[in-house]
């Protein structure tokens, strides 16, 4: 095993790549009393056009398959089912699908070895029948209707739909009922066989355990299984125009207080910064402008325009970054006016810049106090960077105001889309 030292935090992560391509990351600490294990495929909702492993031709599959597969991987041919198996040892299991990945997980304090073996086994064995696929469509359709009744979910979906035009991030991870109805057993098998190969997956174990012992358990589990050689997965390149799809939309929905999102669409083609550095700079800039310590927040609360602190949501869609300024208020037109006025003065003082850097460093250190946070950091590093960031503190310290000011010059604050959710 290789030992990756995290400088500035004095932590270490063990790493090994198995012969079948599976990458394993282990973080062990004696003063932790629980274990959090995740098994992730680099396959999320945006990968709907790709070349299957047994083909040379690009295909297009229905939207929502990544999430649909998450459901079906949980359904095993023989009992006990995953929920039942993990519950027997007092463990809890779950799974989630994002735009970029699907992750299966469990929390445990006991029987870690047994649980890891089971996690690897059930995720690496797909059981489908035409009948079970049809039955699942009804379950997922109900889930879709449930999300349609949640104003916060509707707002986030509309932000992407109204800002993007061709980028697959535009679409819901769970998709629509019509999308789900068109999915076949063959579609699911094609996606599973292409994206659920060990060479496209990684396992992260964080908690209190013996790294060498757990690594040997994982090696032995994978040595018993046979996988075909995996060639590089080819997915369709994302292309997206710079203009927004819809500049403003007001939606009638049952909500206690109107919700508003002001989204800036920022092209990334001319920004020569790493994904991580861009995110850090934008976080520093926009939280300093709008968070609870800002003059914006103080003024709008004093004027009765808002009662809660404005939330900044950032989504990197590969071609563009969507930066949304979100709050809820009955005085949403006043809020909009103040947001636009604040954005016309897109600046940050050196004192605010340095203060925000110190907060980021502190957050990075404290993140290593919880196994879930550590696990999430590793997942994000692998999905978005392809490797572990081994000096996060120094990377934050290296941020400078001059570079941020050059970035500000490239942001077109007029390229925006507004979504308002309100009662009739």
C-alpha positions as CSV (number, residue, x, y, z in Angstrom):
1,X,0.0,0.0,0.0
2,X,1.1,3.6,-0.7
3,X,0.8,6.1,2.1
4,X,-0.5,9.6,1.0
5,X,0.5,12.2,3.6
6,X,-1.9,15.2,3.9
7,X,0.4,18.1,4.6
8,X,-0.6,20.8,7.0
9,X,-3.1,18.5,8.8
10,X,-0.7,15.7,9.6
11,X,-3.0,12.9,8.4
12,X,-2.4,10.0,6.1
13,X,-4.5,8.0,3.7
14,X,-3.5,4.5,2.5
15,X,-4.0,3.8,-1.2
16,X,-3.8,0.7,-3.4
17,X,-4.9,0.0,-6.9
18,X,-5.9,-3.7,-7.4
19,X,-5.1,-5.7,-10.6
20,X,-8.7,-5.4,-11.8
21,X,-8.4,-1.6,-11.6
22,X,-10.4,-1.0,-8.3
23,X,-8.9,1.9,-6.3
24,X,-9.0,1.6,-2.5
25,X,-8.5,4.5,0.0
26,X,-8.2,3.8,3.7
27,X,-8.2,6.3,6.5
28,X,-7.8,4.9,10.0
29,X,-7.6,6.6,13.3
30,X,-7.6,5.1,16.9
31,X,-9.8,7.8,18.5
32,X,-12.7,7.2,16.1
33,X,-15.4,4.8,17.2
34,X,-17.4,4.2,14.1
35,X,-16.7,3.2,10.5
36,X,-18.1,4.8,7.3
37,X,-17.6,2.9,4.1
38,X,-18.5,4.0,0.5
39,X,-18.3,2.1,-2.8
40,X,-18.5,4.5,-5.7
41,X,-18.8,4.2,-9.5
42,X,-17.8,7.2,-11.6
43,X,-21.3,7.1,-13.2
44,X,-23.9,9.7,-12.6
45,X,-27.0,11.2,-14.3
46,X,-25.0,13.2,-16.9
47,X,-23.6,10.2,-18.7
48,X,-26.5,9.4,-21.1
49,X,-24.5,9.3,-24.3
50,X,-21.5,7.0,-24.4
51,X,-19.8,4.0,-26.2
52,X,-20.7,0.8,-24.4
53,X,-17.8,-1.5,-23.6
54,X,-18.9,-4.1,-26.2
55,X,-19.4,-1.6,-29.0
56,X,-17.7,1.0,-31.2
57,X,-20.8,3.1,-31.6
58,X,-22.0,6.0,-29.5
59,X,-25.5,5.4,-28.0
60,X,-28.0,7.5,-26.2
61,X,-30.0,6.0,-23.3
62,X,-33.0,7.4,-21.4
63,X,-32.4,10.0,-18.7
64,X,-32.5,8.8,-15.1
65,X,-30.8,5.4,-15.7
66,X,-28.0,6.1,-13.1
67,X,-30.6,6.6,-10.4
68,X,-32.7,3.7,-11.6
69,X,-29.7,1.4,-11.4
70,X,-29.0,2.6,-7.9
71,X,-32.5,1.2,-7.0
72,X,-32.0,-2.1,-8.8
73,X,-28.5,-2.8,-7.5
74,X,-30.1,-2.8,-4.0
75,X,-32.5,-5.6,-5.1
76,X,-30.7,-8.9,-4.7
77,X,-31.9,-12.3,-6.0
78,X,-31.7,-14.0,-2.7
79,X,-32.3,-12.8,0.9
80,X,-31.2,-11.2,3.0
81,X,-31.5,-7.9,1.1
82,X,-28.9,-5.2,1.9
83,X,-31.1,-3.3,4.4
84,X,-31.7,-6.5,6.3
85,X,-28.1,-7.7,6.2
86,X,-26.6,-4.6,7.6
87,X,-29.3,-4.2,10.2
88,X,-28.3,-7.6,11.6
89,X,-25.1,-6.1,12.9
90,X,-26.6,-2.7,13.9
91,X,-25.3,-1.1,10.8
92,X,-27.1,1.3,8.4
93,X,-26.8,1.3,4.7
94,X,-27.9,3.7,2.0
95,X,-27.0,4.9,-1.5
96,X,-27.2,8.1,-3.5
97,X,-26.8,9.3,-7.1
98,X,-25.4,12.6,-8.2
99,X,-24.6,14.2,-11.6
100,X,-21.2,12.5,-11.6
101,X,-21.3,9.4,-9.4
102,X,-23.4,6.7,-7.7
103,X,-22.3,5.8,-4.2
104,X,-23.3,2.8,-2.0
105,X,-22.5,3.1,1.7
106,X,-22.9,1.9,5.2
107,X,-22.1,3.0,8.8
108,X,-21.0,0.4,11.2
109,X,-19.4,-0.1,14.6
110,X,-19.2,-3.9,14.4
111,X,-18.4,-6.7,11.9
112,X,-16.6,-4.3,9.5
113,X,-14.9,-7.1,7.5
114,X,-18.2,-9.0,7.0
115,X,-20.0,-5.8,6.0
116,X,-17.3,-4.7,3.5
117,X,-17.4,-8.2,1.9
118,X,-21.2,-7.9,1.5
119,X,-21.0,-4.4,0.2
120,X,-18.6,-5.4,-2.6
121,X,-20.6,-8.5,-3.4
122,X,-24.0,-7.0,-3.7
123,X,-22.9,-4.0,-5.7
124,X,-20.9,-6.2,-8.1
125,X,-23.8,-8.5,-8.8
126,X,-26.8,-7.1,-10.8
127,X,-30.1,-9.1,-10.7
128,X,-32.7,-7.9,-13.1
129,X,-35.9,-9.3,-14.5
130,X,-38.4,-7.6,-16.9
131,X,-41.0,-7.8,-14.2
132,X,-38.8,-6.2,-11.5
133,X,-37.8,-3.4,-13.9
134,X,-41.5,-2.6,-14.6
135,X,-42.4,-2.7,-10.9
136,X,-39.5,-0.2,-10.1
137,X,-40.9,2.3,-12.6
138,X,-43.9,2.9,-10.3
139,X,-41.8,3.3,-7.2
140,X,-39.5,5.9,-8.9
141,X,-42.5,7.7,-10.4
142,X,-43.9,8.2,-6.9
143,X,-40.5,9.5,-5.8
144,X,-40.6,12.0,-8.7
145,X,-44.0,13.3,-7.7
146,X,-42.8,13.7,-4.1
147,X,-39.9,15.9,-5.2
148,X,-42.3,18.0,-7.4
149,X,-44.1,19.0,-4.2
150,X,-41.0,20.3,-2.5
151,X,-40.4,24.0,-3.3
152,X,-36.7,23.9,-2.5
153,X,-36.2,21.0,-4.9
154,X,-38.3,22.7,-7.6
155,X,-36.2,25.8,-7.2
156,X,-32.9,24.0,-7.8
157,X,-34.3,22.1,-10.7
158,X,-35.5,25.3,-12.4
159,X,-32.2,27.1,-11.8
160,X,-30.5,24.5,-14.0
161,X,-33.3,24.1,-16.5
162,X,-33.6,27.9,-17.1
163,X,-29.9,28.6,-17.2
164,X,-28.6,25.8,-19.3
165,X,-29.7,24.8,-22.9
166,X,-27.8,21.6,-24.0
167,X,-25.6,20.6,-21.0
168,X,-26.9,17.4,-19.4
169,X,-26.6,19.0,-16.0
170,X,-29.8,20.7,-17.0
171,X,-31.8,17.6,-16.4
172,X,-33.1,16.2,-13.2
173,X,-31.0,13.4,-11.7
174,X,-34.1,11.4,-11.1
175,X,-35.5,12.4,-14.5
176,X,-39.2,12.6,-15.5
177,X,-42.0,10.0,-15.4
178,X,-41.9,9.7,-19.2
179,X,-38.1,9.1,-19.1
180,X,-38.5,6.4,-16.5
181,X,-41.2,4.7,-18.5
182,X,-38.9,4.3,-21.5
183,X,-36.1,2.5,-19.6
184,X,-35.7,-1.2,-20.4
185,X,-33.9,-4.1,-18.8
186,X,-31.4,-4.0,-21.7
187,X,-30.7,-0.3,-21.1
188,X,-29.9,-1.0,-17.5
189,X,-27.6,-3.9,-18.2
190,X,-25.7,-1.9,-20.9
191,X,-25.0,1.0,-18.4
192,X,-24.1,-1.4,-15.6
193,X,-21.7,-3.4,-17.7
194,X,-20.0,-0.2,-18.9
195,X,-19.8,1.9,-15.8
196,X,-19.8,-0.7,-12.9
197,X,-16.5,-2.2,-13.8
198,X,-13.9,-2.1,-11.0
199,X,-11.6,0.1,-13.1
200,X,-14.3,2.8,-13.0
201,X,-14.9,2.4,-9.3
202,X,-13.3,3.1,-5.9
203,X,-13.8,2.0,-2.3
204,X,-13.2,4.4,0.7
205,X,-13.0,3.1,4.2
206,X,-12.8,5.6,7.1
207,X,-12.8,4.8,10.8
208,X,-11.1,2.7,13.4
209,X,-9.5,-0.4,11.9
210,X,-6.2,-2.1,10.9
211,X,-5.5,-0.9,7.4
212,X,-3.4,-3.9,6.3
213,X,-6.0,-6.3,7.6
214,X,-8.9,-4.5,5.8
215,X,-6.8,-4.2,2.7
216,X,-6.2,-7.9,2.6
217,X,-10.0,-8.6,3.0
218,X,-10.6,-6.4,0.0
219,X,-7.8,-8.0,-2.1
220,X,-9.2,-11.5,-1.3
221,X,-12.7,-10.5,-2.2
222,X,-11.7,-9.2,-5.6
223,X,-9.4,-12.0,-6.4
224,X,-12.3,-14.4,-6.3
225,X,-14.1,-12.5,-9.1
226,X,-13.5,-12.3,-12.8
227,X,-13.9,-9.2,-14.8
228,X,-13.3,-8.5,-18.5
229,X,-10.5,-6.1,-19.4
230,X,-11.9,-2.6,-19.3
231,X,-11.0,-0.1,-22.1
232,X,-11.4,3.6,-21.5
233,X,-15.0,4.7,-21.3
234,X,-15.9,7.3,-24.0
235,X,-18.7,9.7,-23.2
236,X,-20.1,12.4,-25.4
237,X,-18.3,15.8,-25.0
238,X,-20.5,18.4,-23.3
239,X,-21.1,21.6,-25.4
240,X,-23.1,24.5,-24.1
241,X,-23.8,28.1,-25.4
242,X,-23.1,31.0,-23.1
243,X,-26.6,32.5,-23.1
244,X,-29.3,31.4,-20.6
245,X,-32.4,29.6,-21.7
246,X,-34.8,31.8,-19.8
247,X,-34.0,35.1,-18.2
248,X,-36.9,35.1,-15.7
249,X,-39.7,32.9,-14.6
250,X,-42.3,33.1,-11.8
251,X,-43.8,29.8,-10.8
252,X,-46.9,29.3,-8.7
253,X,-46.4,26.7,-6.0
254,X,-47.6,26.1,-2.5
255,X,-44.9,27.7,-0.3
256,X,-45.0,29.5,3.0
257,X,-42.7,32.3,1.8
258,X,-41.7,33.1,-1.8
259,X,-38.3,31.7,-2.8
260,X,-36.0,33.5,-5.2
261,X,-32.8,32.5,-7.0
262,X,-30.6,34.9,-9.0
263,X,-28.2,32.8,-11.0
264,X,-25.1,34.0,-12.9
265,X,-23.9,31.8,-15.8
266,X,-20.1,31.9,-16.0
267,X,-18.3,30.4,-19.0
268,X,-15.2,28.4,-18.0
269,X,-13.4,28.2,-21.4
270,X,-11.3,31.3,-20.7
271,X,-10.7,30.7,-17.0
272,X,-7.3,29.0,-16.6
273,X,-7.7,27.9,-13.0
274,X,-8.1,24.4,-11.5
275,X,-11.6,23.4,-10.6
276,X,-10.7,23.5,-6.9
277,X,-9.1,26.9,-7.0
278,X,-12.0,28.4,-9.0
279,X,-14.5,27.1,-6.4
280,X,-12.4,28.5,-3.5
281,X,-12.2,32.0,-5.1
282,X,-15.9,32.1,-5.9
283,X,-16.8,31.0,-2.4
284,X,-14.6,33.6,-0.8
285,X,-15.9,36.4,-3.1
286,X,-19.6,35.7,-2.9
287,X,-19.9,34.7,0.8
288,X,-18.1,37.9,1.7
289,X,-20.6,39.8,-0.4
290,X,-23.8,38.1,0.9
291,X,-23.2,36.0,4.1
292,X,-24.2,36.8,7.6
293,X,-21.1,39.0,8.2
294,X,-21.7,41.2,5.1
295,X,-23.1,44.7,5.1
296,X,-25.7,43.4,2.5
297,X,-27.1,41.0,5.1
298,X,-27.2,43.6,7.9
299,X,-28.8,46.2,5.7
300,X,-31.5,44.0,4.3
301,X,-32.4,42.5,7.7
302,X,-32.6,46.0,9.2
303,X,-34.9,47.1,6.3
304,X,-37.2,44.0,6.8
305,X,-36.5,42.7,3.3
306,X,-35.0,39.4,4.5
307,X,-35.1,37.5,7.8
308,X,-32.7,34.7,6.9
309,X,-29.2,34.8,5.6
310,X,-28.7,34.6,1.8
311,X,-27.4,31.3,0.6
312,X,-24.8,30.9,-2.2
313,X,-25.1,27.7,-4.3
314,X,-22.3,26.9,-6.8
315,X,-22.5,24.2,-9.5
316,X,-19.6,23.5,-11.9
317,X,-21.2,22.0,-15.0
318,X,-17.8,21.4,-16.8
319,X,-18.6,24.0,-19.5
320,X,-19.9,26.7,-17.1
321,X,-20.3,27.5,-13.4
322,X,-23.8,28.4,-12.2
323,X,-23.6,30.7,-9.2
324,X,-26.9,31.2,-7.5
325,X,-27.8,33.8,-4.9
326,X,-30.8,32.3,-3.0
327,X,-33.2,33.5,-0.3
328,X,-36.9,33.6,0.6
329,X,-38.8,36.8,1.1
330,X,-42.2,38.4,0.5
331,X,-40.3,41.4,-0.8
332,X,-38.5,39.6,-3.6
333,X,-38.4,42.5,-6.0
334,X,-36.7,44.6,-3.4
335,X,-34.3,41.7,-2.7
336,X,-33.5,41.5,-6.5
337,X,-32.8,45.2,-6.7
338,X,-30.4,45.0,-3.8
339,X,-28.6,42.0,-5.2
340,X,-28.1,43.7,-8.6
341,X,-26.8,46.8,-6.9
342,X,-24.4,44.8,-4.9
343,X,-23.1,42.9,-7.9
344,X,-22.4,46.2,-9.7
345,X,-19.7,46.6,-7.1
346,X,-18.1,43.2,-7.4
347,X,-15.1,43.8,-5.1
348,X,-13.6,42.4,-2.0
349,X,-11.2,44.1,0.5
350,X,-7.9,42.5,1.4
351,X,-9.1,42.2,5.1
352,X,-12.2,40.2,4.0
353,X,-10.2,38.1,1.6
354,X,-7.7,37.1,4.3
355,X,-10.4,36.5,6.9
356,X,-12.2,34.1,4.5
357,X,-9.0,32.2,3.8
358,X,-8.5,31.7,7.6
359,X,-12.1,30.3,7.8
360,X,-11.4,27.9,4.9
361,X,-8.2,26.6,6.6
362,X,-10.0,26.1,9.9
363,X,-12.9,24.2,8.2
364,X,-10.4,22.0,6.3
365,X,-8.7,21.0,9.6
366,X,-12.0,20.4,11.5
367,X,-13.3,18.3,8.6
368,X,-10.9,15.5,9.7
369,X,-12.8,15.1,13.0
370,X,-15.7,13.1,11.4
371,X,-15.4,9.9,9.4
372,X,-18.3,11.0,7.0
373,X,-16.5,14.3,6.2
374,X,-13.2,12.6,5.5
375,X,-14.9,10.1,3.3
376,X,-16.7,12.8,1.4
377,X,-13.5,14.7,0.9
378,X,-11.8,11.7,-0.6
379,X,-14.8,11.0,-2.9
380,X,-14.9,14.6,-4.2
381,X,-11.1,14.5,-4.7
382,X,-11.3,11.4,-6.9
383,X,-14.4,12.4,-8.8
384,X,-13.4,15.9,-9.6
385,X,-9.5,15.9,-9.5
386,X,-8.7,12.2,-10.1
387,X,-6.3,12.2,-7.1
388,X,-6.1,13.1,-3.5
389,X,-5.3,16.7,-2.7
390,X,-2.2,16.2,-0.5
391,X,-1.6,19.8,0.6
392,X,-5.1,21.5,0.9
393,X,-3.9,24.0,3.5
394,X,-1.0,25.3,1.3
395,X,-3.4,25.4,-1.7
396,X,-5.7,27.8,0.3
397,X,-2.8,29.9,1.5
398,X,-1.6,30.3,-2.1
399,X,-4.8,32.1,-3.0
400,X,-4.1,35.8,-3.7
401,X,-6.2,38.9,-4.2
402,X,-4.6,39.8,-7.5
403,X,-5.6,36.5,-9.1
404,X,-9.1,36.9,-7.7
405,X,-9.4,40.4,-9.2
406,X,-8.3,39.1,-12.6
407,X,-11.0,36.4,-12.3
408,X,-13.7,39.1,-11.4
409,X,-12.8,40.9,-14.6
410,X,-13.9,37.8,-16.6
411,X,-17.3,37.5,-14.9
412,X,-20.3,38.8,-16.9
413,X,-22.7,39.7,-14.1
414,X,-25.4,40.5,-16.6
415,X,-25.6,36.9,-17.9
416,X,-28.3,35.8,-15.5
417,X,-31.5,33.9,-14.9
418,X,-34.1,34.6,-12.2
419,X,-36.5,32.0,-10.7
420,X,-39.2,33.1,-8.3
421,X,-41.5,30.5,-6.5
422,X,-44.6,32.1,-5.0
423,X,-48.2,31.4,-3.9
424,X,-51.1,32.5,-6.2
